[in-house]
Protein backbone atom coordinates (compact mmCIF):
# COMPACT_ATOMS: atom_id res chain seq x y z
CA UNK A 1 0.00 0.00 0.00
CA UNK A 2 2.84 2.39 0.87
CA UNK A 3 4.35 2.32 -2.63
CA UNK A 4 0.97 2.67 -4.28
CA UNK A 5 0.14 5.64 -2.07
CA UNK A 6 3.38 7.37 -3.07
CA UNK A 7 2.45 6.99 -6.72
CA UNK A 8 -1.14 8.10 -6.13
CA UNK A 9 0.05 11.21 -4.30
CA UNK A 10 2.03 12.20 -7.40
CA UNK A 11 -1.19 12.28 -9.45
CA UNK A 12 -1.77 15.34 -11.55
CA UNK A 13 -5.02 16.84 -10.21
CA UNK A 14 -6.10 17.52 -13.80
CA UNK A 15 -6.18 13.78 -14.59
CA UNK A 16 -9.71 12.51 -15.07
CA UNK A 17 -10.47 9.86 -12.48
CA UNK A 18 -11.74 6.72 -14.20
CA UNK A 19 -14.49 4.74 -12.52
CA UNK A 20 -14.06 1.12 -11.46
CA UNK A 21 -15.53 -1.36 -13.91
CA UNK A 22 -16.93 -3.19 -10.92
CA UNK A 23 -16.73 -1.27 -7.65
CA UNK A 24 -17.06 -4.49 -5.67
CA UNK A 25 -14.29 -6.29 -7.54
CA UNK A 26 -11.07 -7.01 -5.66
CA UNK A 27 -7.80 -7.16 -7.61
CA UNK A 28 -6.43 -9.79 -5.25
CA UNK A 29 -9.47 -11.98 -5.78
CA UNK A 30 -10.43 -11.87 -2.10
CA UNK A 31 -14.01 -11.04 -1.27
CA UNK A 32 -13.15 -9.74 2.18
CA UNK A 33 -10.38 -7.34 3.12
CA UNK A 34 -7.70 -6.00 0.85
CA UNK A 35 -10.04 -3.32 -0.49
CA UNK A 36 -7.74 -0.49 0.57
CA UNK A 37 -4.74 -1.99 -1.17
CA UNK A 38 -6.82 -2.69 -4.27
CA UNK A 39 -8.09 0.88 -4.33
CA UNK A 40 -4.57 2.29 -4.03
CA UNK A 41 -3.21 -0.16 -6.61
CA UNK A 42 -5.87 0.98 -9.08
CA UNK A 43 -4.99 4.60 -8.37
CA UNK A 44 -1.31 3.86 -8.90
CA UNK A 45 -2.11 2.05 -12.16
CA UNK A 46 -4.03 5.11 -13.35
CA UNK A 47 -1.08 7.41 -12.62
CA UNK A 48 1.52 5.09 -14.14
CA UNK A 49 -0.48 4.48 -17.33
CA UNK A 50 -1.25 8.18 -17.74
CA UNK A 51 2.43 9.02 -17.37
CA UNK A 52 3.39 6.27 -19.80
CA UNK A 53 0.85 7.55 -22.33
CA UNK A 54 2.40 11.04 -22.18
CA UNK A 55 5.91 9.63 -22.59
CA UNK A 56 4.89 7.49 -25.55
CA UNK A 57 3.08 10.40 -27.21
CA UNK A 58 6.31 12.39 -26.93
CA UNK A 59 8.20 9.48 -28.47
CA UNK A 60 5.63 9.24 -31.27
CA UNK A 61 5.92 12.96 -32.05
CA UNK A 62 9.38 13.81 -30.71
CA UNK A 63 10.84 17.29 -30.58
CA UNK A 64 13.88 17.80 -32.82
CA UNK A 65 16.39 17.19 -30.03
CA UNK A 66 14.86 13.77 -29.25
CA UNK A 67 14.56 12.40 -32.79
CA UNK A 68 16.84 9.40 -33.18
CA UNK A 69 17.94 9.59 -29.55
CA UNK A 70 15.67 6.96 -28.03
CA UNK A 71 14.64 3.39 -28.68
CA UNK A 72 11.52 1.66 -27.42
CA UNK A 73 11.96 -2.00 -26.48
CA UNK A 74 9.12 -4.25 -25.43
CA UNK A 75 9.77 -7.05 -22.99
CA UNK A 76 7.92 -9.45 -25.29
CA UNK A 77 10.28 -8.68 -28.17
CA UNK A 78 13.29 -9.37 -25.96
CA UNK A 79 11.78 -12.68 -24.84
CA UNK A 80 10.63 -13.89 -28.26
CA UNK A 81 13.78 -12.83 -30.11
CA UNK A 82 16.43 -12.16 -27.45
CA UNK A 83 19.51 -12.14 -29.70
CA UNK A 84 17.91 -10.03 -32.44
CA UNK A 85 16.53 -7.51 -29.93
CA UNK A 86 19.78 -7.37 -27.97
CA UNK A 87 21.70 -6.70 -31.18
CA UNK A 88 19.27 -3.92 -32.09
CA UNK A 89 19.70 -2.27 -28.68
CA UNK A 90 23.48 -2.57 -28.75
CA UNK A 91 23.57 -1.35 -32.35
CA UNK A 92 21.47 1.66 -31.40
CA UNK A 93 24.19 2.76 -28.96
CA UNK A 94 26.99 1.73 -31.37
CA UNK A 95 28.22 -1.25 -29.37
CA UNK A 96 28.91 -4.81 -30.41
CA UNK A 97 27.26 -7.65 -28.50
CA UNK A 98 29.73 -10.12 -27.05
CA UNK A 99 29.06 -13.85 -27.31
CA UNK A 100 28.94 -13.91 -23.50
CA UNK A 101 26.18 -11.32 -23.46
CA UNK A 102 24.21 -13.26 -26.08
CA UNK A 103 24.59 -16.41 -23.99
CA UNK A 104 23.46 -14.50 -20.89
CA UNK A 105 20.39 -13.13 -22.72
CA UNK A 106 19.43 -16.60 -23.93
CA UNK A 107 19.89 -18.06 -20.46
CA UNK A 108 17.83 -15.31 -18.82
CA UNK A 109 14.96 -15.74 -21.28
CA UNK A 110 15.04 -19.46 -22.00
CA UNK A 111 16.70 -20.94 -18.95
CA UNK A 112 15.18 -23.85 -17.07
CA UNK A 113 14.22 -21.87 -13.98
CA UNK A 114 11.03 -20.06 -13.21
CA UNK A 115 10.26 -17.63 -10.43
CA UNK A 116 6.81 -16.56 -9.35
CA UNK A 117 8.30 -13.45 -7.74
CA UNK A 118 8.53 -10.32 -9.89
CA UNK A 119 11.91 -8.71 -10.53
CA UNK A 120 13.86 -11.81 -9.53
CA UNK A 121 16.95 -11.89 -11.74
CA UNK A 122 17.45 -15.54 -12.53
CA UNK A 123 17.27 -17.84 -15.51
CA UNK A 124 13.70 -18.64 -16.45
CA UNK A 125 11.43 -19.66 -19.22
CA UNK A 126 10.38 -16.11 -20.07
CA UNK A 127 7.87 -17.23 -22.69
CA UNK A 128 5.84 -18.68 -19.80
CA UNK A 129 6.10 -15.35 -17.98
CA UNK A 130 4.85 -13.56 -21.11
CA UNK A 131 1.41 -15.08 -20.86
CA UNK A 132 1.21 -15.71 -17.10
CA UNK A 133 -1.17 -12.76 -16.71
CA UNK A 134 -3.64 -14.58 -18.98
CA UNK A 135 -4.04 -17.39 -16.45
CA UNK A 136 -3.40 -15.44 -13.23
CA UNK A 137 -5.84 -12.56 -13.75
CA UNK A 138 -9.59 -12.71 -14.12
CA UNK A 139 -11.28 -11.32 -17.21
CA UNK A 140 -12.64 -8.48 -15.06
CA UNK A 141 -9.12 -7.60 -13.84
CA UNK A 142 -7.80 -7.59 -17.40
CA UNK A 143 -10.62 -5.29 -18.54
CA UNK A 144 -9.78 -2.95 -15.65
CA UNK A 145 -6.13 -2.76 -16.74
CA UNK A 146 -7.22 -2.16 -20.34
CA UNK A 147 -9.54 0.64 -19.23
CA UNK A 148 -6.76 2.48 -17.39
CA UNK A 149 -3.96 1.65 -19.83
CA UNK A 150 -5.61 1.58 -23.27
CA UNK A 151 -3.56 4.49 -24.66
CA UNK A 152 -0.06 3.14 -23.94
CA UNK A 153 -1.22 -0.37 -24.82
CA UNK A 154 -2.37 0.77 -28.26
CA UNK A 155 0.89 2.60 -28.96
CA UNK A 156 2.94 -0.39 -27.86
CA UNK A 157 0.93 -2.84 -29.96
CA UNK A 158 -0.99 -4.69 -27.26
CA UNK A 159 -4.44 -5.80 -28.36
CA UNK A 160 -7.42 -5.64 -26.06
CA UNK A 161 -9.17 -8.91 -25.28
CA UNK A 162 -12.70 -9.48 -26.45
CA UNK A 163 -13.85 -12.34 -24.24
CA UNK A 164 -12.78 -14.61 -21.39
CA UNK A 165 -12.26 -17.38 -23.96
CA UNK A 166 -9.86 -15.19 -25.95
CA UNK A 167 -7.81 -14.56 -22.81
CA UNK A 168 -7.39 -18.28 -22.14
CA UNK A 169 -6.49 -19.12 -25.78
CA UNK A 170 -2.71 -18.99 -25.30
CA UNK A 171 -2.19 -19.95 -28.94
CA UNK A 172 -3.54 -16.54 -29.99
CA UNK A 173 -1.07 -13.70 -29.74
CA UNK A 174 -2.30 -10.37 -28.48
CA UNK A 175 0.70 -8.51 -29.91
CA UNK A 176 1.00 -6.54 -33.09
CA UNK A 177 3.66 -4.20 -34.37
CA UNK A 178 4.06 -1.17 -32.10
CA UNK A 179 3.33 2.29 -33.52
CA UNK A 180 6.65 3.64 -32.26
C-alpha angles and dihedrals in degrees: 000000000000094000093044091050091053090054093045091051089057090060117131105241089222092064112110109241110233118218123240114261087224115012091201095051118110119210091213091053093241118131094205128047127354091082093122093052091046091051092050092044090054090049091050090049090053092052095044094048092046090051091046091050090054092048093049092047088055089050091049092051102023125185114245094264092056099046109115092002100098139050127201115217124185120211090228092058091051091050098044096043107015099165095044093047093044090051090050092051093046091045090052090060092039097250131130119234113237120224087243091057091048090051090048092050092050092048093048093050102033104025122129096250129091130191126196090201117091120239094018106146104218139113112284145154095265093184087068090051090051093067100027090106089062091064100030099051128062121238089251091054091049091050089051091054090047091051093054097036105034095117099054090038091056093048092048093048101252113147122219117241120245102198144002088256091056090053092054094046096095090178090069115080118220093198130099132169111298119242092231 
